[in-house]
Amino acid sequence: MRQGNGILTNRQRRLAWLGFLLAAAQAPVSAKLVADSSWLFSLCVALMVATVIIADDAARRQPAEARSRD
């Protein structure tokens, strides 16, 4: 049984992980340094990128035959 392809290429997946890590690291730093709640934007971006990475994982774990039937 072959693994299915994800929605991201390998390069896009690496960039998504990098973007997630940078946004997730920026949120607590900006929360400490800035008085307003603008750090929530970094947190929301990190959560959206994490959702795309999780969707890509789910698509990669499906067998190739199951994706071709859909």
C-alpha positions in Angstrom: 0.0 0.0 0.0 1.5 3.3 -1.1 1.3 6.5 0.9 -0.7 9.3 -0.6 0.8 12.7 -1.5 0.1 15.6 0.7 -1.3 19.0 -0.2 2.2 20.6 0.2 5.4 19.8 -1.5 8.4 19.0 0.6 9.8 22.5 0.2 6.5 24.1 1.2 6.2 21.8 4.1 9.6 22.8 5.4 8.7 26.5 5.0 5.4 25.9 6.8 7.3 24.4 9.7 9.7 27.3 9.7 6.8 29.8 9.6 5.1 28.0 12.4 8.1 28.0 14.6 8.9 31.7 14.0 5.3 32.8 14.6 5.0 30.6 17.7 8.3 32.0 19.1 7.3 35.6 18.3 4.1 35.5 20.3 5.5 35.2 23.8 8.3 37.6 23.0 6.0 40.3 21.7 3.6 39.7 24.6 6.4 40.5 27.0 7.7 43.5 25.1 4.5 45.2 23.8 1.7 46.5 26.1 -1.2 45.9 23.7 -2.6 42.5 22.6 -1.0 42.4 19.2 0.7 39.2 20.1 -2.6 37.4 19.5 -2.1 38.0 15.8 1.1 35.9 15.9 -0.7 33.2 17.8 -3.5 33.1 15.3 -1.1 32.9 12.4 0.8 30.0 14.1 -2.4 28.2 14.7 -3.5 28.6 11.0 -0.1 27.3 9.8 -0.3 24.4 12.2 -3.8 23.5 10.8 -2.3 23.3 7.3 0.5 21.1 8.5 -1.9 18.8 10.2 -4.1 18.6 7.1 -1.0 17.8 5.0 -0.1 15.0 7.5 -3.6 13.5 7.2 -3.5 13.6 3.4 0.0 12.0 3.4 -1.2 9.1 5.7 -4.1 8.1 3.5 -3.4 5.3 1.1 -3.0 6.4 -2.5 -5.9 4.2 -3.6 -8.3 5.9 -1.2 -7.5 9.4 -2.5 -7.9 8.4 -6.2 -11.4 7.2 -5.5 -12.5 10.5 -4.0 
